[in-house]
């Protein structure tokens, strides 16, 4: 029996598992500054060599099923995927008000947000199944913002990807330490990330002539366009953004 709901198992099954694949999933306890955290790892144990790793950061509701489904999809592609826990063990939220209240704690304390992603990165980098020279960070909504913020700290990353994440501009610009490539996948009808926010973020990225970055805007896609089973789901943008992620990872891990 699947550990995921039918909705999310259907999402996972859009990525076929390879012949002979043995996808193993594990809940992993770790921590940061006294806060217990509980992440979720998925990888194909039939692949014995060290794998490129993708850290997946959850949306503002916490580490629920959705990022775990995405981790399983990445594992089927041959990656070691780790769904990070930013909020803490058991801290998962249902209502919009509770989600917003929790997320604001981190938007208001960006060093803490970055440090929580760093805790996941440190755990993943030392896993014997992982090639520590090939790590990327991706995130959804709140997690997309977290991934982009973490990249600013200069961790050794091959790539950073934001799915419909809020684009936080820093003044003065803070892009000097970013390593690897940056991919922003955003909706063309996202009130949280209007055209003005995209333009301002791109202007900041342009401050580094050698920085490799790309922003893809999907027409008609609202905020949270990739979340199935929600009023925001935009199937075309969801499929296109996943294909764009897959191509990006193939390129940066090559």
C-alpha positions in Angstrom: 0.0 0.0 0.0 1.3 3.5 -0.9 2.3 5.7 2.0 0.8 8.6 0.0 -2.8 9.5 -0.8 -4.2 8.5 -4.1 -3.9 12.1 -5.3 -0.2 12.3 -4.6 0.5 8.7 -5.7 -1.0 9.6 -9.0 1.4 12.5 -9.2 4.4 10.3 -8.5 3.3 7.8 -11.1 3.6 10.4 -13.8 7.3 9.6 -13.6 7.9 5.9 -14.5 10.3 4.0 -12.3 13.2 2.4 -14.2 13.5 -1.3 -14.7 14.8 -2.9 -11.5 14.4 0.3 -9.5 14.1 -0.1 -5.7 12.9 3.2 -4.3 13.5 3.4 -0.6 12.0 6.1 1.6 13.1 7.0 5.1 12.1 9.5 7.7 15.2 11.1 9.2 15.4 12.9 12.5 17.9 15.7 12.6 18.0 19.2 14.2 19.1 22.8 14.2 19.9 25.0 17.2 17.9 22.8 19.6 14.9 22.4 17.3 14.1 18.8 16.4 13.5 18.4 12.7 12.2 15.5 10.7 13.0 15.2 7.0 12.2 12.6 4.4 14.6 10.9 2.0 13.9 8.9 -1.1 16.4 7.3 -3.5 16.9 4.2 -5.7 19.0 1.7 -3.8 19.5 -0.2 -7.0 21.9 2.6 -8.0 25.0 1.8 -6.0 27.2 4.7 -7.0 26.9 8.1 -5.2 24.0 10.1 -6.6 23.4 13.7 -7.3 21.1 15.1 -4.5 18.1 17.4 -4.7 16.9 19.0 -1.5 13.2 19.8 -1.7 11.8 22.6 0.6 8.1 22.6 1.5 5.4 25.2 1.1 4.1 27.3 4.0 2.0 24.4 5.4 5.1 22.4 6.4 6.5 19.1 5.4 3.3 17.3 4.3 2.7 14.8 1.5 3.3 17.0 -1.5 7.0 17.6 -1.1 7.4 13.9 -0.3 5.7 13.0 -3.6 8.1 15.3 -5.4 11.0 13.6 -3.6 9.8 10.2 -4.8 9.5 11.6 -8.4 13.1 12.8 -8.2 14.2 9.4 -6.8 12.6 7.7 -9.8 14.9 9.9 -12.0 17.9 8.5 -10.2 18.5 11.3 -7.7 18.8 11.2 -3.9 16.0 13.5 -2.8 15.6 14.9 0.6 12.4 16.8 1.7 13.7 19.2 4.3 11.8 20.3 7.4 12.0 24.0 8.1 9.4 24.3 10.8 10.2 21.4 13.2 9.0 17.9 14.0 5.2 17.8 13.9 4.8 21.4 13.0 2.3 21.1 10.1 -0.5 23.5 9.4 -4.0 23.4 7.8 -5.6 26.9 7.8 -4.3 29.8 5.7 -4.0 31.9 8.9 -1.9 29.4 10.7 0.3 28.8 7.6 0.8 32.6 7.2 1.6 33.1 10.9 4.3 30.4 10.8 5.8 31.5 7.5 6.1 35.1 8.7 8.5 34.0 11.4 10.9 33.0 8.7 10.3 35.8 6.2 11.0 38.1 9.2 14.2 36.3 10.1 15.9 35.3 6.8 19.2 34.2 8.6 17.1 31.6 10.4 15.4 30.5 7.2 18.7 30.0 5.5 20.1 28.2 8.5 17.2 25.7 8.5 18.0 24.9 4.8 21.7 24.7 5.7 20.9 22.0 8.3 19.3 19.9 5.6 22.2 20.5 3.3 24.8 19.5 5.9 22.8 16.2 6.5 22.6 15.4 2.8 26.2 16.3 1.9 27.5 13.7 4.4 25.2 10.9 3.4 27.2 8.0 1.9 24.7 7.6 -1.0 25.2 11.2 -2.1 27.9 12.8 -4.3 28.6 16.0 -2.2 29.9 17.8 -5.3 26.5 17.6 -7.0 23.7 19.1 -4.8 20.8 21.3 -5.9 18.0 22.9 -3.8 14.5 23.4 -5.0 11.4 24.6 -3.3 7.7 25.3 -3.7 6.0 28.7 -2.7 7.6 29.4 0.7 10.1 26.8 -0.1 11.0 28.5 -3.4 11.8 31.6 -1.4 13.8 29.6 1.1 15.8 27.9 -1.7 16.7 31.3 -3.3 17.6 32.8 0.1 19.9 29.8 0.9 21.7 30.2 -2.4 22.7 33.7 -1.3 24.8 32.2 1.5 27.2 30.7 -0.9 26.7 27.0 -0.3 28.3 24.7 -2.9 25.3 24.2 -5.1 25.0 23.1 -8.7 21.6 24.7 -9.0 18.7 26.4 -7.2 15.1 26.3 -8.4 12.1 28.2 -7.2 8.5 27.0 -8.1 6.1 29.9 -7.6 8.1 31.3 -4.8 8.0 34.8 -3.5 10.9 36.8 -5.0 12.7 38.7 -2.2 14.9 41.6 -3.5 17.9 42.6 -1.4 19.1 46.2 -1.2 22.0 46.4 -1.6 22.1 43.4 -4.0 23.2 40.2 -2.4 24.2 37.8 -5.2 28.0 37.7 -5.0 28.1 34.4 -3.1 25.6 32.4 -5.2 27.2 29.3 -6.7 25.7 27.3 -9.6 22.8 28.2 -11.8 19.4 29.7 -10.8 16.0 28.9 -12.3 12.9 30.7 -11.3 9.6 29.1 -12.5 6.7 31.5 -11.8 3.1 32.1 -12.9 2.0 34.8 -15.2 -1.1 35.4 -13.2 0.5 35.2 -9.7 -0.6 38.2 -7.5 2.1 37.3 -5.0 4.8 37.7 -7.7 3.6 40.4 -10.1 5.6 41.5 -13.1 7.2 44.3 -11.1 8.6 41.8 -8.6 10.0 39.6 -11.4 11.7 42.7 -13.0 13.2 43.8 -9.7 14.5 40.3 -9.0 16.0 40.0 -12.5 17.7 43.4 -12.0 19.3 42.1 -8.9 20.6 39.0 -10.6 22.0 41.1 -13.4 24.3 42.6 -10.9 26.5 39.5 -11.4 27.6 39.4 -15.0 28.9 35.8 -14.6 25.8 34.5 -12.9 23.8 31.9 -14.9 20.1 32.5 -14.3 16.8 32.0 -16.1 13.2 33.1 -15.3 10.3 31.2 -16.9 6.9 32.7 -16.7 3.8 30.5 -17.5 0.9 32.3 -18.9 -2.4 32.1 -16.9 -0.7 30.3 -14.0 -1.6 31.6 -10.5 0.3 31.3 -7.3 0.8 27.6 -6.2 0.1 26.5 -9.8 1.8 23.1 -9.3 -0.3 21.9 -6.3 -2.7 19.2 -7.5 -6.2 19.0 -5.9 -6.2 22.7 -5.2 -8.1 25.6 -6.9 -4.8 27.0 -8.0 -3.6 24.0 -9.9 -2.7 24.8 -13.5 -2.0 21.5 -15.3 -0.2 23.0 -18.2 2.2 25.1 -16.1 2.6 22.2 -13.7 3.8 19.8 -16.5 5.9 22.4 -18.2 7.7 23.5 -15.1 8.4 19.9 -14.2 9.9 19.3 -17.6 12.0 22.5 -17.2 13.2 21.3 -13.8 14.2 17.9 -15.2 16.1 19.5 -18.1 17.8 21.9 -15.7 19.0 19.1 -13.3 20.3 17.1 -16.2 22.3 20.1 -17.3 23.8 21.2 -14.0 24.6 17.7 -12.8 26.2 16.6 -16.1 
